[in-house]
Amino acid sequence: MGRQAAEIVVHGMLVVVVIALLVQLPVNRSPTARFGFWLLGLCYATVLPPLYWLLFPTRAGDGFRDGWALLSVERWSAMTWHGHALGMVLPELFALVGVALFLRDLVPLVWDAATLRLPRPSELPLALLTAAERARLAVGAAMPRLLIQDTSGVVLVCRGLRRPVIVVSTAVVAALEPDELVAALAHEMCHATRRDPLLGLLLMIVRGGFIFSPGVQIAARALVSEMEGRADERAARGVGDARLVAGSLRKLADGPAPSTSGWERLQRRAIERRCAHLLAPSVACGVPPCSLIATAVGLALLLLFTVV
C-alpha cells in the first residue's frame, strides 16, 4: 500500500475514534447533533489528507516526521510481524476491514435494486389516505406519492431520488393501529423531505471511492444510522408522542412472522436501541456550535501532525 493511501486509512481511523468518543457526551446526544459530528468526520477523513499533501508537502519529509509529527506510523516500523514492519501491516489490515464493510452494505443494496418492483398505481385504502394526511400535517411536509403493495410482508420505505415515493404494504396498514400508522408514515415523510434516499446514494458513492478506508466506511454508516434517528425524532415531535413512533418501529421489526436468524436479531437490537433513545428524556436538538468548532480545529491539528 502506498504512503498516501496508508495515510488516508490512518487519518480515517483517528477521526472515527475521536468522533465516536465525542458523540457519547450528553450534550451531543441528539441525532441531529451526532449527524453533524459524523458529517464533519467524514469530510475530514476524505478531504483533509489530499489537502494537506497539496498545502504542506514538507510533511512527507523525514525532518517533519522526526521533529514535528505527534503520530508517525514510521515509528512503528521497528516492530515487526512475520518479518513485516508493523507500521505498514496495520494500514493493510485496516484496508481489508474497509473493503469488507463496504461490500457488506453494497451487496444487499444491489440485490434490493435488482429485485425491486415498484407496485403499479392502484386505489389506496381509506385508512392509509387518512393516516398520510394526518402525518403530513404533523410534520409539515408536502404529500409525497404513495404506493400500496399487496403483500403479507412488511414494506414501508421511502424510495426515489428526484421525487421520493413511499411504498407501503397492506400488511403494514393492517398491523399498525391508526395512530401508529400515522407515526410510521411521518417517519418516512421526514426522509422524503430531507431527500435522504439521495443522500444515502451519495454516501455509497463516497464509500466506493474510499473503499479501503474503514474510517470512511464507519463514518458513512453512522451517518445513515443518524438519518434514521433524525426521522424518528422529528416524527415523534410531530405526532406529539414518542411512544407511537417506538411502538410502530417494534411492530414492524417483529413482522407477521418473527425470524430467529442472527441477522434479524441484530436488526431488532438496533431497533431497540433507537426506541430506547427515542423514549429517553428529551435533549436539545442541533449541534452545539462551540463543540463542533472546537472539534473541527482539534481534529485538523491532530491530522496535520499525523503522518505515514
C-alpha angles and dihedrals in degrees: 000000000000121000094249094052090045090052091053088052094049094044090050092053092049091050092051093050093050096045093044089056094045096051089058091066114103092236089059097044101110117094090236091056093045090049089056093051095047091048089053089049093050092050092049094047092053107030108032100061096058090039091055092047088054099043101034109032090161089074088079093061128094091240093063093041094051099036109030112017116107091194123025123175087202089072090063090060091089086069115073136195117200089339095310125112109255091220090068099032094059096057089049092051090047089050090057089052090052092052091049093050092049095048091045089065100030097057096056090043093053091045092052091048092049095049098037114119113177111217118249116257108272139161111296119225116252092240090059094046092049093047092047092053091049091048092049092053092044095057097029094239133144114256107265124209112277127207125187121213118201101221139118091230125094109260121165113140142140112229137169133075105221099022112021116220126199113217117200128182123220087240090063093050090050096044100050128070113239094259092045090051089053090052093048093049091046088056092053092045089056088056090049093049093051093043090236094164089061091046090051091054092049090051091053090051091052090047090052091053091051098034092144095056113087089188091061091046093050094045092049092048089049090052090054090050091051090049087062091047092051091052091048091049096048093044091051091052091048098051091037097231124078089195090070092055092045091047093052091048092053094047093049092046091053094045125184092300113026113218124222095205119127092244092053091048090053090050092050090050089053090051091050090052090052091049093048091052091045093052095044119103109291120262132197115277126228134047117293100240095215092051093049093047093048090049092049093051095042094048092046091055094044092052093043090060095042113091139167 
